[in-house]
Amino acid sequence: MKKTPATLTAIGTLLALGALGAATPACAADKTDQEKCYGVAKAGKNDCAAGTHSCAGQAKTSGDGHDFVAVPKGTCERLNGGSLTPKTN
């Protein structure tokens, strides 16, 4: 197969799109056996957040009511400070 500039561009584009898809994993709490537990994440250990930022690992303080971690269903409300809905600080 002769490699023309158009072929190389197409291959590069496909590789870039594949890498982009791999870099944006689904949130752990989207699994059916998990739930979002707000207010119990340690600083820098959150899965996501409600409104303040959207990326994992960006929690500035421990126990922030907007940051959550994914936990097995039925566990969150047993945790000290755990809530199934975002809390105001």
Stockholm file with secondary structure:
# STOCKHOLM 1.0

chainA/1-89         MKKTPATLTAIGTLLALGALGAATPACAADKTDQEKCYGVAKAGKNDCAAGTHSCAGQAKTSGDGHDFVAVPKGTCERLNGGSLTPKTN
#=GR chainA/1-89 SS CCCCHHHHHHHHHHHHHHHHHHHSCCCGGGSTTEEEEETCCCTTCCSEESSSCCSTTCCSSTTCTTEEEEEETTCGGGSTTCBSSCCCC
#=GC SS_cons        CCCCHHHHHHHHHHHHHHHHHHHSCCCGGGSTTEEEEETCCCTTCCSEESSSCCSTTCCSSTTCTTEEEEEETTCGGGSTTCBSSCCCC
//
